[in-house]
Amino acid sequence: MSDHVVPHFHNDAGVPIIEIGSREFMCVGANPPFDHPHVFLDLGNDNEIICPYCSTLYRFAADLAAGQSRPPECVVKDKVA
C-alpha cells in the first residue's frame, strides 16, 4: 500500500483559476455524477497547467499546503457513509 495520496480537485463553481498546493493531482471536472474522466496532472517544473478535459487552469501556490486549494471548496472531499 502507498502512503502517498494524490489530491483530487473539482471545478463545480466554474472559476477560471484554481490555485493549489500540490504539483501532482487529479482533476475530476465537476463532482459526480457530472465529472469527466479523472485525469492525473503533473506540474513538473511549471507553475500552471490546463486540464485537457474541462480547461480549468491550475496554478501552483507555494503558500498552500499539499491538498489545499484556493478557493477551498474545489478540494474533492471523501464522502463517508
Secondary structure, 3 states (H helix, E strand, C coil): CCCCCCCEECCCCCCCEEEECCCEEEECCCCCCCCCCCEEEECCCCCEEECCCCCCEEEECCCCCCCCEECHHHECCCCCC
